[in-house]
Amino acid sequence: MNNKIITLVTGANRGMGLELVKELSKKGQQIIMGSRDFNKGQAAAAGIENVDVVQLDVTDNQSVKSACKTITDKYGKLDILINNAGAIFDHWQKPSEISQDSLRADFDLNFFGLINLTQTFLPLLKQSKQAKIINISSMMGSMTEALNPESEVYRASAVGYQASKSALNMFTVQLAKELNKENFPITVNSIDPGMVATEFGGSTPEQSKEMGAKPIDFGVARTVELATNFDNKDTATFSNTHGPVAW
Ligand SMILES: NC(=O)c1ccc[n+]([C@@H]2O[C@H](COP(=O)([O-])OP(=O)(O)OC[C@H]3O[C@@H](n4cnc5c(N)ncnc54)[C@H](OP(=O)(O)O)[C@@H]3O)[C@@H](O)[C@H]2O)c1
């Protein structure tokens, strides 16, 4: 079992997380599906091979610790951590009016929760010969694209969500530099999946498609590429299927 790639995907009971579980399990990886509602995770995992489900609410420290203990006891290492769980709590609220509650909700999950989870799992990642941390970010977090009138995200306005993904990108860079400096064989990268037809933001996948969202397999393509290529030692990058994304 120890030779198998052990991969944890957070927020994996639906959307891109579930698609990542399906595609990476087909590639022979042992997947641990993090789901904040265990029963939803079990239902979603039905029929998929090489999958364990753990209850995992990224914003709940007890849940994060307990999931880490379960995985440590069973596998003793973690090769890939895909920080996929994420949500948007503010829509079109003016930056001059956005509530503190919305801002905090965005940051609690997409930034503070993600960092706490990553810190908790780092000792387990350090047991791997070559580990990867893949942070699912968004082009919505790119300052450069937010200022580019030609960009598909130029008109978006969700300052809490966008800032939480920009902040996540800085965590990617700084953690990558720290691990590299200390010679740990762990890469840390941010991915932009693009606008993808899931239930993200409360729309149905059909509604998202009508607005131009891409199919779900397109959304996970860059992550699958990175998660299956152990020759690629790039770290501190931000990319999508087209190549590098401007920070
Ligand atoms: N879809 C897009 O267009 C798009 C674009 C750019 C980036 N992204 C990013 O891609 C990632 C996946 O999004 P998606 O489109 O697949 O969205 P989705 O269909 O809404 O799925 C989000 C997943 O995150 C889980 N989640 C929410 N809060 C959580 C928490 N506190 N702890 C653990 N899990 C939690 C959800 O679980 P429940 O079922 O329990 O709610 C669900 O499994 C997110 O990080 C998102 O920001 C999406």
The ligand as a Gaussian input file, in Angstrom:
#p B3LYP/6-31G(d) Opt

LIG

0 1
 N      -16.838000      26.537000     -10.577000
 C      -16.086000      27.547000     -10.956000
 O      -16.400000      28.248000     -11.954000
 C      -14.798000      27.862000     -10.229000
 C      -13.939000      28.803000     -10.806000
 C      -12.736000      29.088000     -10.181000
 C      -12.400000      28.431000      -9.005000
 N      -13.265000      27.531000      -8.457000
 C      -12.844000      26.861000      -7.214000
 O      -12.894000      25.464000      -7.427000
 C      -13.126000      24.795000      -6.173000
 C      -14.232000      23.771000      -6.346000
 O      -15.413000      24.453000      -6.726000
 P      -16.659000      23.754000      -7.456000
 O      -16.944000      24.568000      -8.650000
 O      -16.458000      22.305000      -7.596000
 O      -17.794000      24.103000      -6.366000
 P      -18.991000      23.279000      -5.718000
 O      -19.640000      22.382000      -6.696000
 O      -19.801000      24.314000      -5.022000
 O      -18.242000      22.350000      -4.638000
 C      -17.626000      22.907000      -3.516000
 C      -17.257000      21.787000      -2.561000
 O      -16.657000      22.400000      -1.398000
 C      -17.298000      21.854000      -0.256000
 N      -17.241000      22.720000       0.901000
 C      -17.838000      23.926000       1.104000
 N      -17.567000      24.368000       2.344000
 C      -16.780000      23.422000       2.937000
 C      -16.190000      23.274000       4.213000
 N      -16.334000      24.198000       5.178000
 N      -15.444000      22.174000       4.453000
 C      -15.284000      21.233000       3.519000
 N      -15.851000      21.281000       2.312000
 C      -16.587000      22.381000       2.031000
 C      -18.726000      21.579000      -0.695000
 O      -19.340000      20.681000       0.200000
 P      -20.935000      20.717000       0.512000
 O      -21.585000      19.869000      -0.564000
 O      -21.032000      20.126000       1.870000
 O      -21.365000      22.149000       0.443000
 C      -18.461000      20.981000      -2.069000
 O      -18.095000      19.634000      -1.957000
 C      -13.409000      25.900000      -5.156000
 O      -12.248000      26.152000      -4.395000
 C      -13.727000      27.117000      -6.021000
 O      -13.409000      28.330000      -5.366000
 C      -14.456000      27.244000      -9.031000

